[in-house]
Amino acid sequence: MNEPNGGGGKKPLAVYTIVERAGKQYWVKIGAAFTNRDGSINLHLDALPVGSNRLQVREQRVWDDARPANGAAAEPAEARP
């Protein structure tokens, strides 16, 4: 995470909050993070984590059961090519 990704063509990092419901943990993407040349990090949040004090900054991940941005249910993993 020491390489700059703010303007050098690198992908931004994702900012997730971890929400616990019914004993399970869910990761909700709430923004993006950009590493500066000096190693500092800028966070650009689209939402604020209410009721949670946990944030994860890491490379963006795609889970098989993730919902598309339009809110429709994701197609089953076995149906994908």
N, C-alpha and C positions, 0 to 999 in steps of 0.2 A: 504494500500500500504506500510505499515511499515514492513511487513514480507518479509524476503529475498526470492527472486525467482531466484537468479543467479546460484546456484549450488545445491540447496536443493531439486531438483526434481519438483519444482513448474513451471508452465507454464510461459513463458515470457509475458510481457505486449506488446501490439501493439502500434506503433507510426503511427498516421494518420496526413495527412495534409488536410485542408479543402479548396477546390477549388470552386470558384463561376463562373458559366457559365449560361448565359441567365436567370439570376435572381434566379437560383437554386444552392444549396450547395451540393457538392459531397465530400465524404470522401474517400481518397485514402491512402491505407496502404503503408508506405514507410520504415518501419523498425520494430525493436523490442527494448524493454527496459527491463533492469534487475535491480532489487532493491538489493542493497548490504546490508550486515548485519548492517552497520551503518546508513542506511536510505537513503544514496545517490543513485543516479540512473545513470546507464550507458546506453547510446543510441547507437544502432548499426543500422545505416541508409543504406538502399539499394539505395536510391535516395535522392536528395536534393530538398526542396520545392522552386521552382523558381516562383516568382510572388506572393507568399503567405507568410505571416509572422505568420501563425497560425498553431500550432501543438497540437495534443491531444494525451496524453499517457493514455491508459486505457486497461482493459481486452479486448482481441480480441472478436469481435462480428461477427456473420454470418447473413447477410441479405438475405431474400428470393430472391431478384433480383440480387444478386452478381454473377459475372462471375467467372467461374473456372479459375485456374491458366493458362490453355492452351489458353485462350482468346476466346474459343467458347462460344456461348450464353448459358446462364443457362436455364435449363428446367423449365417450369412453375411450381409454387409451388403446384398447384392442381394436377399435374401429379406425384408428389413424394408420396411414401408410407407413 
